[in-house]
Amino acid sequence: MENKMKLAAFLKKTHNVNINTQSMFDIQVKRIHEYKRQLMNALHVVTLYNKIKKNPSAPFVPRTVMIGGKAAPGYHMAKSIIYLINCIGNVVNNDPIVGDRLKVVYLENYRVSFAEKVIPAADLSEQISLAGTEASGTGNMKFMLNGALTIGTLDGANVEMKEEVGDDNIFIFGMTVDQVNEVHAKGYNPHSFYEKSPQLKQAIDQIRDGFFSPNDPDAFKGLTEDLLHHDRFMLNADFEDYVKCQEKVSKCFANPPEWLQKCAMNIASSGKFSSDRTISEYAREIWGVEPSTIKLPPPHVVPERDASTPAQKK
């Protein structure tokens, strides 16, 4: 809680947003790219917003969604996603009906010194790339080590994390690599998933029609057209399963003893991802070298010359 209070105070100072520290800190910080699917996270936020607006008196587990990262200067789609997240935040954060039950914060200029404040405060780590697209990923390990629970696909290092921590202590959703390949082979039609999911349809329609950008109603026409007709990273296909998995997350967060037990299991199971283990494994299996017990002298000490080594001529 202390780390959450520190981050909340920092964001009040830097972003002028009041955060409910009792809410779930739901965090996705990484390079902004379509395959990392920050857009799917944004669609889920819209779904949560619509849920509150539809029935303001219904029980709701408070959530503060933080998304951060940088995009390549010429990457238009990534810039559009950043703009959308900020537009959604402007609407959600200023809606009196929503209050402090849901907040959206875009973490500008995400960097190492910022990560030192963000990662220890996280309750939930979002690792939601399409299965088969992430080479490995290390941010997820940092969150795990600090006690955050992970919601993610079977992609990159999530697979190894699941093996270490067990199925009950990580929230896995979405298609596997084989299922992704199977859908591609049959011919992926993103529009069919849009038609089958009322909550996805509503969210995309709101974004397309300028609900979150009233002063620039056509701002996201291109983004939504891409979702409906191309959707290269299959957000529409995984969306319903993602929402259902998020409901499990909320239910678990509302039960603190269960949540804390899972946090402890994550911390206790993170040893495999130590750099010591990684370096020794690389040395043994890739470089073919063994550890040495020879102690290196301090940098300022000139090493003594071996008597068997002839002196160099001046």
C-alpha positions in Angstrom: 0.0 0.0 0.0 2.9 2.4 0.7 4.2 2.0 -2.8 0.7 2.7 -4.2 0.4 5.8 -2.0 3.8 7.1 -3.3 2.8 6.5 -6.9 -0.6 8.2 -6.4 1.1 11.2 -4.9 3.5 11.4 -7.7 0.8 11.2 -10.3 -1.2 13.9 -8.6 1.8 16.1 -8.8 2.8 15.3 -12.4 -0.6 14.4 -14.1 -3.0 16.2 -11.8 -5.2 13.2 -11.3 -6.7 11.9 -8.0 -6.3 8.2 -7.7 -8.2 5.9 -5.3 -5.3 3.9 -3.6 -7.8 1.2 -2.6 -8.5 0.6 -6.3 -6.7 -2.1 -8.3 -3.6 -0.7 -10.0 -3.9 -2.3 -13.4 -0.7 -1.5 -15.3 0.6 -2.0 -18.9 4.0 -0.3 -19.5 6.0 -1.2 -22.6 6.8 0.0 -26.1 3.6 1.1 -27.8 3.1 -1.4 -30.7 0.0 -3.0 -32.2 1.2 -6.5 -31.4 1.4 -5.6 -27.7 -2.3 -4.8 -27.9 -2.6 -1.7 -25.8 -5.7 -1.1 -27.9 -7.4 -4.2 -26.5 -6.7 -2.8 -23.0 -8.3 0.5 -24.1 -11.4 -1.3 -25.4 -11.7 -3.1 -22.1 -11.6 0.3 -20.3 -14.5 1.4 -22.5 -16.4 -1.7 -21.7 -15.9 -1.1 -17.9 -17.0 2.5 -18.4 -20.2 1.4 -20.2 -20.9 -1.1 -17.4 -20.8 1.6 -14.8 -22.9 4.0 -16.9 -25.5 1.3 -17.6 -26.0 0.5 -13.9 -24.3 3.0 -11.6 -25.6 1.4 -8.4 -24.3 -2.1 -9.3 -21.2 -3.4 -7.3 -18.0 -2.6 -9.1 -14.4 -3.4 -8.1 -12.5 0.0 -8.4 -9.7 0.0 -10.9 -7.1 2.5 -12.0 -5.8 1.6 -15.5 -2.3 2.9 -16.3 -0.8 2.5 -19.7 2.6 3.9 -20.6 5.4 3.6 -23.1 6.9 5.3 -26.1 6.3 4.9 -29.8 8.6 5.2 -32.8 8.4 8.8 -34.2 6.9 7.7 -37.5 4.6 5.0 -36.2 1.2 6.6 -37.0 -1.0 3.8 -35.6 0.9 3.7 -32.3 0.5 7.5 -32.0 -3.2 7.1 -32.7 -3.5 4.5 -29.9 -1.8 6.9 -27.4 -4.1 9.7 -28.5 -7.1 7.4 -28.0 -6.0 6.3 -24.5 -5.8 10.0 -23.5 -9.2 10.8 -25.0 -10.8 7.9 -23.1 -9.1 9.2 -19.9 -10.5 12.7 -20.5 -14.1 11.3 -20.6 -13.8 8.7 -17.9 -11.9 10.7 -15.4 -14.3 13.7 -15.6 -17.5 11.7 -15.4 -19.1 12.3 -12.0 -21.2 9.1 -12.2 -18.0 7.1 -12.5 -16.2 9.0 -9.7 -13.2 7.2 -8.3 -14.3 3.7 -9.3 -12.5 3.9 -12.7 -9.6 6.1 -13.7 -7.4 6.0 -16.8 -3.9 7.4 -16.8 -1.4 7.6 -19.7 2.1 7.5 -18.1 4.0 10.0 -20.2 7.8 9.7 -20.8 8.0 6.2 -19.3 11.6 5.5 -18.4 13.7 3.6 -15.9 13.3 6.1 -13.0 9.6 6.2 -13.6 9.5 2.3 -13.7 11.1 2.3 -10.2 7.9 4.0 -8.9 5.4 2.2 -11.1 6.4 -1.5 -10.9 6.4 -1.9 -7.1 3.0 -0.3 -6.9 1.3 -2.6 -9.4 -1.5 -5.0 -8.5 -2.0 -6.4 -12.0 0.5 -6.7 -14.8 -0.9 -6.7 -18.4 1.1 -9.0 -20.8 -1.5 -9.4 -23.5 0.4 -9.7 -26.8 -1.0 -12.1 -29.4 0.3 -15.6 -28.9 3.4 -16.2 -31.1 4.4 -12.6 -31.4 6.5 -11.8 -28.3 10.1 -13.1 -28.4 10.4 -13.2 -24.6 9.8 -10.1 -22.6 11.4 -9.2 -19.2 9.0 -6.5 -17.9 6.6 -9.3 -16.9 9.3 -10.8 -14.7 10.0 -7.5 -12.9 6.3 -7.2 -12.1 6.2 -10.8 -10.8 9.2 -10.3 -8.6 7.5 -7.3 -7.0 4.3 -9.3 -6.3 2.0 -8.2 -9.1 -0.3 -10.8 -10.6 -0.3 -11.3 -14.3 -3.1 -11.3 -16.9 -1.7 -12.6 -20.2 -1.6 -14.9 -23.1 0.5 -17.9 -23.6 3.2 -15.8 -25.3 6.9 -15.1 -24.6 8.0 -15.5 -21.0 4.4 -15.8 -19.8 4.7 -19.5 -20.7 7.7 -20.0 -18.3 6.1 -17.9 -15.6 3.0 -20.1 -15.7 5.1 -23.2 -15.4 6.9 -21.8 -12.3 3.9 -20.3 -10.5 1.2 -22.7 -11.5 -2.1 -22.3 -13.3 -4.0 -21.0 -10.2 -1.7 -18.0 -9.7 -1.7 -16.4 -13.1 -4.6 -15.3 -15.3 -4.3 -16.8 -18.8 -6.7 -16.1 -21.6 -6.8 -16.1 -25.4 -5.8 -18.3 -28.3 -2.6 -20.5 -28.3 -0.1 -20.3 -31.1 -1.7 -23.3 -32.8 -5.2 -21.8 -32.5 -3.9 -18.6 -34.0 -2.4 -20.4 -37.0 -5.6 -22.4 -37.4 -7.8 -19.3 -37.5 -5.4 -17.7 -40.0 -5.5 -20.9 -42.2 -9.3 -20.8 -42.3 -9.4 -17.1 -43.1 -9.7 -14.6 -40.3 -12.8 -12.3 -40.4 -12.5 -9.7 -37.7 -15.9 -8.2 -38.5 -17.7 -11.5 -37.6 -16.3 -11.2 -34.0 -17.5 -7.6 -33.9 -21.0 -8.6 -34.8 -21.1 -11.5 -32.3 -20.0 -9.4 -29.3 -22.4 -6.6 -28.2 -19.9 -5.0 -25.8 -17.1 -5.0 -28.4 -19.4 -3.6 -31.0 -20.6 -0.8 -28.6 -17.0 0.1 -27.7 -15.8 0.2 -31.3 -18.8 2.2 -32.4 -18.3 4.8 -29.7 -14.7 5.2 -30.7 -15.5 5.4 -34.4 -18.4 7.9 -33.9 -16.3 10.4 -31.8 -17.9 9.7 -28.4 -14.4 10.1 -26.8 -13.2 12.8 -29.2 -16.2 15.2 -29.6 -13.9 18.0 -30.9 -12.3 15.7 -33.5 -15.1 13.1 -34.3 -13.2 11.5 -37.2 -9.9 11.1 -35.3 -10.2 7.3 -35.0 -12.0 6.4 -38.2 -8.8 4.8 -39.6 -8.1 2.9 -36.4 -11.6 1.4 -36.2 -11.6 0.6 -39.9 -8.4 -1.3 -39.4 -9.9 -3.2 -36.5 -13.0 -4.2 -38.5 -11.4 -5.2 -41.8 -7.8 -6.2 -41.0 -7.0 -6.6 -37.2 -3.6 -8.0 -37.9 -3.1 -9.0 -34.2 -6.5 -10.4 -33.7 -7.8 -8.2 -30.9 -11.4 -9.0 -31.9 -10.9 -12.7 -31.7 -9.4 -12.6 -28.1 -11.6 -9.8 -26.7 -14.4 -11.8 -25.2 -12.1 -14.2 -23.5 -10.0 -11.2 -22.2 -13.1 -9.6 -20.7 -14.1 -12.8 -19.0 -10.6 -13.2 -17.6 -10.7 -9.7 -16.3 -13.9 -10.5 -14.5 -12.0 -13.3 -12.7 -9.3 -10.8 -11.8 -11.8 -8.4 -10.3 -13.5 -11.2 -8.3 -10.1 -12.3 -6.9 -9.1 -8.7 -6.0 -12.3 -8.4 -4.0 -11.1 -11.3 -1.9 -7.9 -9.9 -0.3 -6.7 -13.1 1.4 -6.9 -15.0 -1.9 -5.2 -12.2 -3.8 -2.4 -11.9 -1.3 -1.8 -15.6 -1.3 -1.3 -15.5 -5.1 1.0 -12.5 -4.7 3.2 -14.4 -2.3 3.3 -17.4 -4.6 4.4 -15.2 -7.5 7.2 -13.7 -5.5 8.3 -17.1 -4.2 8.3 -18.6 -7.7 10.3 -15.8 -9.4 13.7 -17.2 -8.6 14.2 -18.8 -12.0 14.2 -15.4 -13.6 17.2 -14.2 -11.6 20.1 -12.8 -13.7 22.5 -15.1 -11.7 20.7 -18.2 -13.0 20.5 -16.8 -16.5 24.2 -15.9 -16.8 25.4 -19.2 -15.4 23.1 -21.1 -17.8 24.4 -19.0 -20.8 28.0 -19.6 -19.6 27.5 -23.4 -19.4 25.2 -24.1 -22.4 26.1 -21.4 -24.9 29.6 -20.1 -24.1 31.0 -23.4 -22.8 32.9 -21.8 -19.9 33.0 -22.6 -16.2 33.0 -20.3 -13.2 36.4 -19.2 -11.8 37.4 -18.7 -8.2 40.2 -16.3 -9.1 39.6 -13.0 -7.5 40.1 -10.0 -9.8 42.2 -7.1 -8.3 40.5 -3.7 -7.8 40.7 -1.5 -11.0 43.3 0.8 -9.6 45.8 -2.0 -8.7 48.3 -3.0 -11.4 48.4 -6.8 -11.6 51.7 -8.5 -10.8 53.6 -9.8 -13.8 54.0 -13.6 -13.9 57.7 -14.6 -13.6 57.3 -16.9 -16.6 56.2 -14.0 -18.8 59.1 -12.2 -20.4 59.1 -8.4 -19.7 58.2 -6.2 -22.6 61.0 -4.1 -24.1 60.6 -0.4 -23.7 
